[in-house]
Amino acid sequence: MDVTTALGISYPIGLGLAAVGAGIGLGRAVGQAMEAMGRQPEAIGKIQIAMIIGAAFIEALAIYALVSPFLAKASGIFS
């Protein structure tokens, strides 16, 4: 198996794993934030801001995984 074939197989698998990981991470983050908001309603503002920032970081990692195959294609790795 040459490098191009290996990358052609591994990028979709890696992207799928990144999407699953981001989904699990977002689900846990939002779930725990909702639980914390239910326990301490007076801290909803602080919890919500921290949750949104964390969700943005998780989504950024998923977007990096999505963009990397396109950058690899543009750089000539898949030539």
Contacts in CASP RR format, 6 or more apart in sequence:
PFRMAT RR
TARGET T0000
AUTHOR 0000-0000-0000
METHOD contacts of the structure
MODEL  1
MDVTTALGISYPIGLGLAAVGAGIGLGRAVGQAMEAMGRQPEAIGKIQIA
MIIGAAFIEALAIYALVSPFLAKASGIFS
3 77 0 8 1.000
4 77 0 8 1.000
4 78 0 8 1.000
4 79 0 8 1.000
7 72 0 8 1.000
7 77 0 8 1.000
7 78 0 8 1.000
8 78 0 8 1.000
11 68 0 8 1.000
11 69 0 8 1.000
11 72 0 8 1.000
14 65 0 8 1.000
15 65 0 8 1.000
15 66 0 8 1.000
15 69 0 8 1.000
16 65 0 8 1.000
18 61 0 8 1.000
18 62 0 8 1.000
18 65 0 8 1.000
18 66 0 8 1.000
19 62 0 8 1.000
19 65 0 8 1.000
21 62 0 8 1.000
22 58 0 8 1.000
22 59 0 8 1.000
22 61 0 8 1.000
22 62 0 8 1.000
23 58 0 8 1.000
23 62 0 8 1.000
25 58 0 8 1.000
26 55 0 8 1.000
26 58 0 8 1.000
26 59 0 8 1.000
29 51 0 8 1.000
29 54 0 8 1.000
29 55 0 8 1.000
29 58 0 8 1.000
30 51 0 8 1.000
30 55 0 8 1.000
33 47 0 8 1.000
33 48 0 8 1.000
33 50 0 8 1.000
33 51 0 8 1.000
36 43 0 8 1.000
36 47 0 8 1.000
37 43 0 8 1.000
37 44 0 8 1.000
37 47 0 8 1.000
37 48 0 8 1.000
40 47 0 8 1.000
72 78 0 8 1.000
END
